[in-house]
């Protein structure tokens, strides 16, 4: 891990900047569940900051459920699903059943329409300045990203991050489980430059509403976004119904 290459969020305090940067490594998958972070002193030396700032940043990530810190074992990255315990197991079993037998387009889109807009609305009422900085960085990166596979990673990260910023770990677990169980893969054939541009515009509108703490607007934009995915999938269904259903299930945006 090239720790010294972490992005710098200059508008934030040092601990907040560090927590945002470390969180981004987790969001991007550069730090995976089970990975161990360096000790506080070593991490501080690698990043050129004080141990106090490192400790405060790690405390923030721990409070968000992104890492687990235990004496004698160190700091371990954890996943939202693994934090769920019995609740996570139950959700996973439910989603396994859904994926196995109910993959019709209408049911998939109904699930998304029920879950995503209210999550965006709730996040808008709870985001902090460091949360907004993270979402802004994701949106800005998506707006200039031309590699469709990388865009798909950012796409999923954007929606997962919004659920994380409700500060309700159950909602974060739910969206992660949906992404991993119902949407285990993304089809490159469904991703085009045109859909990427439309997706980026939708992301920008959702982000701006969340950053303005406008819950109703965030919900409205998220709902419009889900509907746009449905329209794209319906257009695809005229050529291949199987691809259309896959489109709705695997895309968190019309990327």
One Martini backbone bead per residue (centre of mass of N, CA, C, O) as a GRO file, in nm:
protein
  255
    1UNK     BB    1   0.093   0.038   0.025
    2UNK     BB    2   0.060   0.386  -0.071
    3UNK     BB    3   0.030   0.607   0.172
    4UNK     BB    4   0.158   0.881   0.050
    5UNK     BB    5  -0.085   0.891  -0.190
    6UNK     BB    6  -0.293   1.027  -0.050
    7UNK     BB    7  -0.550   1.213  -0.051
    8UNK     BB    8  -0.621   1.567  -0.016
    9UNK     BB    9  -0.836   1.740   0.229
   10UNK     BB   10  -0.797   2.071   0.290
   11UNK     BB   11  -1.085   2.159   0.427
   12UNK     BB   12  -0.994   1.979   0.655
   13UNK     BB   13  -0.906   1.835   0.909
   14UNK     BB   14  -0.674   1.612   0.977
   15UNK     BB   15  -0.855   1.380   1.087
   16UNK     BB   16  -1.072   1.402   0.867
   17UNK     BB   17  -0.889   1.359   0.627
   18UNK     BB   18  -0.792   1.080   0.712
   19UNK     BB   19  -1.069   0.939   0.727
   20UNK     BB   20  -1.141   0.988   0.430
   21UNK     BB   21  -0.895   0.848   0.301
   22UNK     BB   22  -0.933   0.570   0.435
   23UNK     BB   23  -1.221   0.525   0.341
   24UNK     BB   24  -1.154   0.522   0.038
   25UNK     BB   25  -0.987   0.261   0.043
   26UNK     BB   26  -1.235   0.093   0.121
   27UNK     BB   27  -1.429   0.168  -0.105
   28UNK     BB   28  -1.217   0.080  -0.341
   29UNK     BB   29  -1.063  -0.193  -0.223
   30UNK     BB   30  -0.767  -0.154  -0.112
   31UNK     BB   31  -0.923  -0.211   0.150
   32UNK     BB   32  -0.998  -0.511   0.300
   33UNK     BB   33  -1.146  -0.741   0.453
   34UNK     BB   34  -0.886  -0.820   0.697
   35UNK     BB   35  -0.712  -0.595   0.688
   36UNK     BB   36  -0.412  -0.447   0.812
   37UNK     BB   37  -0.306  -0.191   0.987
   38UNK     BB   38  -0.087   0.001   1.087
   39UNK     BB   39   0.048   0.129   1.332
   40UNK     BB   40   0.018   0.436   1.450
   41UNK     BB   41   0.314   0.527   1.433
   42UNK     BB   42   0.368   0.426   1.144
   43UNK     BB   43   0.136   0.577   1.002
   44UNK     BB   44   0.230   0.861   1.080
   45UNK     BB   45   0.502   0.843   0.929
   46UNK     BB   46   0.386   0.783   0.643
   47UNK     BB   47   0.189   1.058   0.655
   48UNK     BB   48   0.301   1.303   0.832
   49UNK     BB   49   0.166   1.262   1.124
   50UNK     BB   50   0.023   1.245   1.409
   51UNK     BB   51  -0.083   1.022   1.644
   52UNK     BB   52  -0.334   1.177   1.727
   53UNK     BB   53  -0.463   1.195   1.443
   54UNK     BB   54  -0.478   0.895   1.397
   55UNK     BB   55  -0.656   0.824   1.640
   56UNK     BB   56  -0.899   1.001   1.556
   57UNK     BB   57  -0.949   0.869   1.280
   58UNK     BB   58  -0.992   0.578   1.385
   59UNK     BB   59  -1.229   0.645   1.566
   60UNK     BB   60  -1.417   0.729   1.338
   61UNK     BB   61  -1.412   0.456   1.184
   62UNK     BB   62  -1.513   0.287   1.423
   63UNK     BB   63  -1.789   0.439   1.461
   64UNK     BB   64  -1.865   0.343   1.151
   65UNK     BB   65  -1.768   0.030   1.113
   66UNK     BB   66  -1.480  -0.010   0.939
   67UNK     BB   67  -1.332  -0.090   1.205
   68UNK     BB   68  -1.121  -0.305   1.419
   69UNK     BB   69  -1.016  -0.261   1.765
   70UNK     BB   70  -0.756  -0.456   1.931
   71UNK     BB   71  -0.574  -0.564   2.168
   72UNK     BB   72  -0.305  -0.743   2.010
   73UNK     BB   73  -0.428  -0.716   1.693
   74UNK     BB   74  -0.533  -0.445   1.598
   75UNK     BB   75  -0.629  -0.313   1.275
   76UNK     BB   76  -0.939  -0.396   1.113
   77UNK     BB   77  -1.107  -0.455   0.837
   78UNK     BB   78  -1.458  -0.419   0.772
   79UNK     BB   79  -1.772  -0.520   0.688
   80UNK     BB   80  -2.100  -0.462   0.683
   81UNK     BB   81  -2.196  -0.757   0.686
   82UNK     BB   82  -2.013  -0.854   0.930
   83UNK     BB   83  -2.154  -0.645   1.138
   84UNK     BB   84  -2.448  -0.787   1.160
   85UNK     BB   85  -2.455  -1.071   1.225
   86UNK     BB   86  -2.758  -1.197   1.251
   87UNK     BB   87  -2.878  -0.983   1.068
   88UNK     BB   88  -2.692  -1.038   0.827
   89UNK     BB   89  -2.774  -1.335   0.787
   90UNK     BB   90  -3.072  -1.283   0.732
   91UNK     BB   91  -3.038  -1.099   0.487
   92UNK     BB   92  -2.877  -1.296   0.315
   93UNK     BB   93  -3.096  -1.515   0.300
   94UNK     BB   94  -3.311  -1.339   0.167
   95UNK     BB   95  -3.140  -1.262  -0.088
   96UNK     BB   96  -3.092  -1.545  -0.189
   97UNK     BB   97  -3.390  -1.604  -0.245
   98UNK     BB   98  -3.436  -1.374  -0.443
   99UNK     BB   99  -3.213  -1.452  -0.649
  100UNK     BB  100  -3.323  -1.744  -0.709
  101UNK     BB  101  -3.662  -1.664  -0.772
  102UNK     BB  102  -3.684  -1.313  -0.808
  103UNK     BB  103  -3.565  -1.163  -1.108
  104UNK     BB  104  -3.762  -0.978  -1.191
  105UNK     BB  105  -3.774  -0.663  -1.289
  106UNK     BB  106  -4.002  -0.550  -1.103
  107UNK     BB  107  -3.880  -0.651  -0.830
  108UNK     BB  108  -3.612  -0.512  -0.842
  109UNK     BB  109  -3.722  -0.219  -0.872
  110UNK     BB  110  -3.891  -0.218  -0.618
  111UNK     BB  111  -3.661  -0.247  -0.421
  112UNK     BB  112  -3.508   0.011  -0.504
  113UNK     BB  113  -3.745   0.216  -0.461
  114UNK     BB  114  -3.769   0.161  -0.152
  115UNK     BB  115  -3.461   0.217  -0.063
  116UNK     BB  116  -3.297   0.460  -0.198
  117UNK     BB  117  -3.453   0.731  -0.150
  118UNK     BB  118  -3.467   0.729   0.167
  119UNK     BB  119  -3.162   0.717   0.208
  120UNK     BB  120  -3.099   0.990   0.081
  121UNK     BB  121  -3.274   1.156   0.274
  122UNK     BB  122  -3.130   1.075   0.537
  123UNK     BB  123  -2.845   1.164   0.461
  124UNK     BB  124  -2.914   1.471   0.431
  125UNK     BB  125  -2.965   1.497   0.757
  126UNK     BB  126  -2.652   1.361   0.845
  127UNK     BB  127  -2.433   1.492   0.713
  128UNK     BB  128  -2.109   1.584   0.701
  129UNK     BB  129  -1.838   1.749   0.594
  130UNK     BB  130  -1.674   1.483   0.540
  131UNK     BB  131  -1.893   1.344   0.372
  132UNK     BB  132  -1.915   1.554   0.147
  133UNK     BB  133  -1.623   1.529   0.053
  134UNK     BB  134  -1.646   1.236  -0.040
  135UNK     BB  135  -1.877   1.266  -0.245
  136UNK     BB  136  -1.743   1.478  -0.421
  137UNK     BB  137  -1.502   1.305  -0.508
  138UNK     BB  138  -1.669   1.087  -0.651
  139UNK     BB  139  -1.816   1.265  -0.856
  140UNK     BB  140  -1.564   1.393  -0.989
  141UNK     BB  141  -1.442   1.124  -1.084
  142UNK     BB  142  -1.681   1.030  -1.261
  143UNK     BB  143  -1.684   1.281  -1.461
  144UNK     BB  144  -1.376   1.179  -1.578
  145UNK     BB  145  -1.434   0.890  -1.624
  146UNK     BB  146  -1.369   0.639  -1.898
  147UNK     BB  147  -1.357   0.381  -1.748
  148UNK     BB  148  -1.603   0.149  -1.709
  149UNK     BB  149  -1.499  -0.027  -1.478
  150UNK     BB  150  -1.425   0.201  -1.285
  151UNK     BB  151  -1.703   0.329  -1.283
  152UNK     BB  152  -1.848   0.092  -1.147
  153UNK     BB  153  -1.701   0.121  -0.878
  154UNK     BB  154  -1.792   0.414  -0.817
  155UNK     BB  155  -2.092   0.366  -0.832
  156UNK     BB  156  -2.114   0.174  -0.592
  157UNK     BB  157  -1.973   0.360  -0.386
  158UNK     BB  158  -2.176   0.590  -0.384
  159UNK     BB  159  -2.421   0.429  -0.270
  160UNK     BB  160  -2.281   0.311  -0.023
  161UNK     BB  161  -2.205   0.585   0.106
  162UNK     BB  162  -2.484   0.693   0.151
  163UNK     BB  163  -2.567   0.470   0.350
  164UNK     BB  164  -2.340   0.530   0.553
  165UNK     BB  165  -2.456   0.844   0.597
  166UNK     BB  166  -2.694   0.760   0.792
  167UNK     BB  167  -2.573   0.614   1.050
  168UNK     BB  168  -2.691   0.317   0.970
  169UNK     BB  169  -2.578   0.000   0.969
  170UNK     BB  170  -2.822  -0.153   0.848
  171UNK     BB  171  -2.828  -0.002   0.577
  172UNK     BB  172  -2.542  -0.072   0.491
  173UNK     BB  173  -2.587  -0.377   0.492
  174UNK     BB  174  -2.815  -0.392   0.290
  175UNK     BB  175  -2.670  -0.267   0.040
  176UNK     BB  176  -2.434  -0.467   0.037
  177UNK     BB  177  -2.603  -0.726   0.003
  178UNK     BB  178  -2.737  -0.652  -0.258
  179UNK     BB  179  -2.476  -0.617  -0.425
  180UNK     BB  180  -2.360  -0.916  -0.360
  181UNK     BB  181  -2.625  -1.099  -0.416
  182UNK     BB  182  -2.788  -0.966  -0.661
  183UNK     BB  183  -2.499  -0.813  -0.761
  184UNK     BB  184  -2.219  -0.987  -0.851
  185UNK     BB  185  -2.231  -0.834  -1.137
  186UNK     BB  186  -2.109  -0.669  -1.436
  187UNK     BB  187  -2.202  -0.566  -1.755
  188UNK     BB  188  -2.031  -0.425  -2.007
  189UNK     BB  189  -2.262  -0.412  -2.225
  190UNK     BB  190  -2.431  -0.198  -2.030
  191UNK     BB  191  -2.183  -0.003  -2.078
  192UNK     BB  192  -2.184   0.339  -2.169
  193UNK     BB  193  -2.103   0.657  -2.234
  194UNK     BB  194  -2.394   0.767  -2.224
  195UNK     BB  195  -2.469   0.642  -1.945
  196UNK     BB  196  -2.243   0.775  -1.789
  197UNK     BB  197  -2.336   1.067  -1.826
  198UNK     BB  198  -2.616   1.033  -1.701
  199UNK     BB  199  -2.516   0.929  -1.430
  200UNK     BB  200  -2.345   1.174  -1.345
  201UNK     BB  201  -2.580   1.374  -1.339
  202UNK     BB  202  -2.741   1.224  -1.122
  203UNK     BB  203  -2.527   1.227  -0.904
  204UNK     BB  204  -2.501   1.532  -0.881
  205UNK     BB  205  -2.794   1.584  -0.785
  206UNK     BB  206  -2.785   1.412  -0.534
  207UNK     BB  207  -2.547   1.546  -0.398
  208UNK     BB  208  -2.654   1.839  -0.381
  209UNK     BB  209  -2.890   1.766  -0.196
  210UNK     BB  210  -2.726   1.649   0.034
  211UNK     BB  211  -2.535   1.897   0.081
  212UNK     BB  212  -2.811   2.076   0.142
  213UNK     BB  213  -3.005   1.908   0.327
  214UNK     BB  214  -3.226   1.788   0.107
  215UNK     BB  215  -3.435   1.539   0.137
  216UNK     BB  216  -3.662   1.560  -0.079
  217UNK     BB  217  -3.465   1.604  -0.317
  218UNK     BB  218  -3.300   1.345  -0.284
  219UNK     BB  219  -3.539   1.155  -0.325
  220UNK     BB  220  -3.624   1.254  -0.603
  221UNK     BB  221  -3.354   1.197  -0.751
  222UNK     BB  222  -3.335   0.896  -0.681
  223UNK     BB  223  -3.601   0.814  -0.817
  224UNK     BB  224  -3.529   0.910  -1.101
  225UNK     BB  225  -3.289   0.723  -1.128
  226UNK     BB  226  -3.437   0.454  -1.112
  227UNK     BB  227  -3.622   0.510  -1.355
  228UNK     BB  228  -3.391   0.527  -1.564
  229UNK     BB  229  -3.307   0.234  -1.537
  230UNK     BB  230  -3.572   0.110  -1.624
  231UNK     BB  231  -3.580   0.230  -1.909
  232UNK     BB  232  -3.320   0.097  -2.006
  233UNK     BB  233  -3.414  -0.195  -1.956
  234UNK     BB  234  -3.664  -0.187  -2.143
  235UNK     BB  235  -3.508  -0.136  -2.400
  236UNK     BB  236  -3.338  -0.399  -2.380
  237UNK     BB  237  -3.580  -0.608  -2.381
  238UNK     BB  238  -3.640  -0.601  -2.691
  239UNK     BB  239  -3.371  -0.783  -2.731
  240UNK     BB  240  -3.309  -0.883  -2.405
  241UNK     BB  241  -3.451  -0.989  -2.118
  242UNK     BB  242  -3.205  -1.091  -1.956
  243UNK     BB  243  -3.043  -0.826  -1.966
  244UNK     BB  244  -3.251  -0.643  -1.834
  245UNK     BB  245  -3.253  -0.780  -1.558
  246UNK     BB  246  -2.950  -0.745  -1.512
  247UNK     BB  247  -2.944  -0.440  -1.522
  248UNK     BB  248  -3.118  -0.386  -1.270
  249UNK     BB  249  -2.941  -0.561  -1.071
  250UNK     BB  250  -2.630  -0.444  -1.144
  251UNK     BB  251  -2.726  -0.144  -1.135
  252UNK     BB  252  -2.692   0.158  -0.950
  253UNK     BB  253  -2.658   0.273  -1.239
  254UNK     BB  254  -2.660   0.407  -1.573
  255UNK     BB  255  -2.344   0.323  -1.676
   0.00000   0.00000   0.00000
